[in-house]
Amino acid sequence: MNFYVTTSLPYVNGMPHLGHAMELIMADVLARYARVQGKDTLFSTGTDEHGGKIAEIAASEAISTKEFTDKISKQFSDLAKQLNISNDRFIRTTDPNHEKRAQEIWAKLKDDIYKSKYIGWYCTGDEAFFTEATVKANNGTCPAHNRPYEKIEEENYFFKLSSYSDKILEVIESDKLKIIPKTRKNEIVQVIKDGLEDISISRPKEKIAWGIDVPGDETQVMYVWFEALLNYITVLSYPDGDDFKKFWPANYQVLGKDILRFHAAIWPGILLSLKLPLPDKLYVHGFINIDGSKMSKSLGNYVLPGEVIEKYGVDAFRYFVLRHIPSYNDGDFTWGKFHEAYQNELGNELGNAVQRTLVMVRNYMDNALVDSTEDTQTKELLEQAITDCKFDRALDIIWTKVKNLNQYIEDEKPWLLNKEGKKEHLKEVLDNQVAQIRNISVFLKPFLPETSDKIENIFSGNTLSVPETTLFPRVEEANA
């Protein structure tokens, strides 16, 4: 069985933040879990690199647009490595293959594309148009970028999204295209019922030169939000690539709540026009706030993923965003909360259970281990949680096992059994501890792959392998 998962493509207008890291990790869990199940898996991520905002920032830094996009894109690919992300592809929308195939897709969509005059309000910071009502509500100034909206009148190409409105509504309401969580499904259903209008999919080259040329019209470039969506099939070398034939439609596409409309309305419209199957599921996550506020450099509450990883390690970071940021809502990062989770849950609960069992097997059993049985009940619970993208719920299930193991050790008191010479019962207890730890290790593999491997290395085979350090060494609390 084949499995294809994607992240959205972050826009390279700035360095990666915690939200980007979280999305990569969530998609990585889905990919790693699919591989554990024996599925032939392809996991794609990358960067979105065209548009006027990119050119504007590059000019302000007095470097070429290509130099700027190379620099920022590398930060995202480096972050994926730092987070131990198992992606098979990293696509850049400036890749020649993407640009070539985007033009081929445009040609295939030609029956649903027409040219017309467009009048609207635009913000370069968002690379997006806004309604008269939105502009009026914000007193003519974009609140996200503190710059006036521009009144634009220009001739653009349009995609006939409105003609697919009924079909898009049908596939979403029937869960043929399943949107997780249901609150996001309800949100986009209402947007579609309010009416999908045809969308502008190009900009004049004289205004925005940094983009993919529209085939047959050298005066226009493709609108960045249109061509970036195409990456999900251009990375598979649509239409003739073996990967496309093998992996499309995607099983999961992971994205943030702010780009739901693009992925649940515009993207399905494009696919329907191409007569292609729609993805199975869109998983829509929330945002990470810092100390209760939206991340902002000006507020001084900007936390980089690398800062956290450097101090606490990659698996601790993965653990926090998966368990302590709600899978279906916004969440909050504070250094204090992070340190508490690291020290109490990872160190005192998981690390302690592993360390105590290791020491007792070494001292009481002469490093000897026996085979263990699989915990099928927990496995089934985890499968459902991961299928529903309830990563926080999945780790709650695993941590119930961790806490139960610690309680078991306290109840059975192997040190007393050894002292009293009850060797047979002692062996039974320690064999059970090892079996539970081995199962926990397997369950953790998609979430905390390094930790899972370390535990497996200790307790695999028939002889204990003693590591040089504990799983989660003590760390001094970081200053907020």
N, C-alpha and C positions, 0 to 999 in steps of 0.2 A: 504493500500500500504506500502511496506517495503523500507527502505532506509539505505544504508551502505556506510560510508565514512571512509577513513583511511588517516593518515599522513605517510610519510616515517619514518623509524626508525633511529634516530640520533645515530651515533657511539659514544660509551662512552669513547673516548680518552681524553675528557676534559669537563669542565663545560658548561652548556647551555649558548648560546649567543642570541642576538636579533633576528637573523635569525630563530633559533629554535622556539622562542616565536611567531614570526610572522606566521610560518607555523601552529602551534597549533591553533592560533586565527582564521586563515582563514578557517581551517577545522571545527572549532567550530561554525563559522557563518553558514556554510552549514548544520551542524547537528541541530543547534537550529532552523534554518528556516524550515527544514523538520518537526521538531516536531510541530512548529507553524501551519504547514499545516495539522497536524493530522497523519503524517506518523509514522509507527512503525520503530524507528531509532536505529541503532547501529553505534557507533563511536569508532574506535580503534586507539590507539597510543602506543608507547612503546620505547624500546631501543635495539640496535644492539650491541652484547657484545662479540663476538668471534674474533679470529684472532691474528696474531703475534704481531701487534702493541700494543694491549691491554696487552698481556703478558709482552712485553718489558717495557711498562710504569710502570706496577705493580712491576716488578723486580727493576726498578730504584727507586721506593718508598719503597722498602724493605717490601712489604706486599704481601699476596697471591693474585692471579688473581681474585679469588672469592670475597675477601674483597674489592678489587679495583672496580670491576664491581658493587657490592652492593652499594658502596658509591656514585659512579657517577650516577647510575640508579636512586637512591633515589633523587638526585638533579633534575633530569628530571621529576619525578613524583611529587615532591614538586612544581616545576615550573608550572605544569599543574593545580595544586590546586590554586596556587597564582594568575594565570591568569583567574581563574573562568572558566576553560575548562570543558565541560560537557561530557567528554569521558566515555564510558561504559566499556571499556577494556583498560588495560595497559599490553601489552605483553613484556616479556623479552625473548631474544633468548636463554637464559640459562634456561628458564622454562622447566621442564621435559616433559611437554605435547608438547611443540614446538619441542624439540629434538627427541622425539619418533615419532611424525608425520612427521618430516622432513625425517627421515629414511624410513618411509613408502612411502613417495612421491618418494624418490630415487628409491625404488624398483619398483614403478609404471612406472618410466621413463626409466627402464633398456634397453628397445629396442632402445633408443636414446642415450645411454651412452656407450662409449668405452674407452679403456686404450691405451695411446700412450705416446711417449716421447715428452717433451716440452722444447724448448729453447727460452728464452726471457729475457727482462729487467724488473726488479721488484723494486718497492719502498715500503718498509714496512710501511712508513708513510701514503701512500694512500691505502695500501692493494690491489695494482693493478699492472698489467703488462702494459708496454708501448712499442710502436713500435720503430724500429730502427731509423726512421725519427725523432720521438719526442726526443729520447735520444740524437741524434746528434745535433738537434736544440738547446737543453739545455746544450750542452757541457758536457754531461755525468752526470750532477747533477740535481736532482729534485729541481725546483725553489721554490716549496711550502714548502719543508722541509730541504733544504740546505744540502742534503746528496747524495752521489753518488748512481746512480742506480746499482742494483746488477745483474750480468749476471747469470741467473739460467738455469741449465740443469737438468731436473728431469722427472720422469715418473708420469703422472697424469691421472685422468679420464677426459674425454671430453664429452660435450653435443653437439649433432648434430644441432646446431642453424642454420647452413647454409641451411638445408633441409626445414626450415620454412620461409626462407627469402621472397619468393614470396607471401605467404599467409599473412605474417605480413604487407608487403607493401600494399597489397590489402585492408586489414581492416582499415589501417590508412588513405590511400588516399580516401577511400569511407566514412570515418567518422563513420564506425561501432565501431571503437575505436577512439573516438574524443579526439584530443589533443588541449588543450587551453593554450596559445593563438596560433594563426595560425603560427606565426613566429617559434615557437618550433616544430610545425608539419612539416613545410618546412625543418627545420634543421634535424630532424630524418629521414625524407623521403630521403634526400640526403645521409645520413649515410647508410641507407639500400640499396639504389641504387648503392653505391660504393662497396657493397658486405659485407654480414655478414659471418664471419668465425665461425667455431666451437670454443667453448670456454672451457677453462680449468675450471673444477668445483671441484677440490680437490687439496690438498697439502700433501706432505709426513709428517707423524706425527713426524718423527725425527727432522724436521725443525720447525713445528708449532704443538704443542701438544694441544693448547687451541682451541678446536673446536669439532664438532659433528663427531663421528666415521662414516666412510663409511660402510654401511652394507656389511658384508662378507669380509672385508679387513681391518684388524686391523692396517695396516701400513699407512693408509690414513685418513685424516679428510676432511670434506666438506669445500670448499672455502667459506669464510665468505660472499662474495657478492652474492653467489648463494643461500645459505640457508637462509640468511636474507630476501630475497624476498618472501620466502615461508610463512612468518609470516601472510600475508594477508588472507591465508586460514587456516593455523594451528590454528590461534586465534579463528576461527569458528569451530574448531575440524573437519576439513576435514579428511576423506571423509564421515564419518557416523554421524557427529554432527547435531543436529536440527538447530543450528545457521547457519551452512553452507547451509543446504537445504533451509532455510528461506531467507538468506541475500545475498548469492552470485548469480550473479556477483555484484561487487561494483558499486555504482552509481558514486562516485568520489574517485580518489586517488590523494592526494595533495603531491607535491614533489618539490624539488629545481632543477634549470636548470642544475646543475652539475651532476645529476644522471639520466638525461633523458634517456640515452642509456640503462641503466639497466632496467628501467621501461617500455620503449616503444619498446624495441627490445628483450632483454633477457627474461623478464617476460612474454610477449605474447607468445614467443617460448615455454616456460615451460608449459603455460596453454594449448596451442594447442596440445602439446605432451600428456598432461593429458586428452585431449578431453573435456576441460572445457570452458565455455563461457568467453569471455574477459570482463574486466571492461568497463563501458559505457564511462567514461571520465577520462582523466589524466589532472589535472590542474598543470601547471608548473610555479612556481613563480621565481622571481629574487632574488637578494641579497640586504642586507642593508649595505651601507657604512657609515663610521663615519667621519663627516667633510670632505667629498669628497674622503676619502681614505679607502682602505680595512681594516677591523678590524684587529688589531695586538697588542698583548701584548707588543712586543718589541718597537712598536711606541708609546705606552702609550695611545692609543685611544680606549681601550677596555671598552665597556659599558655593564654592566650586567642588565638584565631585572629587577631584584629585586631593583636595585638602583633607577630606574625610578619610579617603582610602589610605593616604600616606600615614595617618595617625593610627587608624583602627584596622586596616586590612580590607581587601575587596569583599570577602564573604560577609563581614559585619555590615558593610554598606548595603550589599544585596539584601541581607536579612531585614534591615530596618525598613527599606523602601517597600519591600514585599509584605511585611507583616504589620508595620506601624503606620503606613499610609493606606487608608481604606481603598480597596480595589475599585469600589463603585462611586467614590466621592473624593473631594479634596482632602488633603492631609496637611500636617504641620511638622516641620523639622526644627528641632532646637538641639543645641549641643548637649544640653542637660538630659533630654529625653534619649538621645542617642547613647550617651555614656551609660545611662541607667540600663538600657536594653543590652548593651555590650557586656556590662559587668554582671548583671543579675541573670539574664536569660541565656546568653551565650556562654559566659564564663562560669557562673555559679550553678547553672542547671545542666546545660549540655556538656560543657567542658569538665565539670566536676564528676558527672556520671561516667564519662569515658575514663577520666584519670583514676577514679577510685576502682573501677572494674579492672583496669589495666594493672594497677598495683596489686590488687588481691589475687588476680590470676597468676601474676608473676611470683608472688610470695607463697601462695597456698597451693597452686596447681602446677608449679614448675613450668610455666608458660604453655601448658598443654591446652589445646582447644578442640572442640568437637563440632560436627556439622549442625546447622540450625535449620529450622523450618520457616517458610514464608508466612508473613502476616497478611493473609488475603483480605480480611475484613477491612483493615486500615487502607490497604491498596485500593479497594473499591471506593471508599469514601474520598480518597485523594483524587482518584480519576474524575469523579463528578465535580469536585471543587475546581480542578484545573480546567476541565472542559468548560465550566461556567466562568472561567477567568477570575475566580474568587481566590486570589493568591494569599490574601490575609487569612481566609478560612482554611486553606490548605496547611499553612504553617501553624495555625491553631491546633489542627488535628495532630500534626507531628509533635508539637510541644506538649500535648496531652500525654503522648507516649513518653516523652522525656521526663515529665514530672512524675508519671506513674512509675518509671524506672527508679528515680530517686527515692520515691516513697517505698518501693519494694525493698531497696537496699536498707533503708532505715528499719523497716519492719522485720526483715530476716536477720539482720546483723551478722553478716558472714564472719566478722572478726571474732564474735563470741562463739560461733559454730566451730571455728578453727581452734579457739582456746579450749573448748570443751571436748575436742577430739571427734566431733560428729562429721567425719570425713565424707560419708555418702551424701548426707543432706547438703553439706557445703558444696560438693561438686554439682549437685542438682541446682542449687541457687546460682552459682557462678556460671554454669552452662546457660541458665535462663537469662542472666544479665547480658552475657555475650550475644545470645540470640536476639534480644531486644535491641541492643546497640547495632548489630548488623542490619536489622530491619530499618532502624532509624537512618542509618547510613544510606541505604538504598532509597528511602523516601526523600532524603535531602538532596540527592544527586542533581535534579533539575534546578534547585534553588541555590544551594551552597556547594557548588561542584568541588572546590578545593577541600573544604571541610569533609565532604563525603569521601573523597579519595584518601585523605589522611586517616580517617577512621577505618576505612576498608583495608588500608595498608597495615594497620595495627592488628586487626582481628581477622584477616583473611587466612585461609589455609588451616593447618593444624597446630601452628606454633605462633605464639605472640611475638610481634615485632615492636620493640620499645622505641618510641620517637625521641628526638633530642629535646623537644620543647612541648609544652602544653598547647592545646588547640587555640586557646584565646588568652595569651599572656596578659598580665595586668597592665593597664595603661592609665597614666595620670589624666584626670578629667580636663578636657579642653576648655579654654575660656570662651564664653559666648561672645 
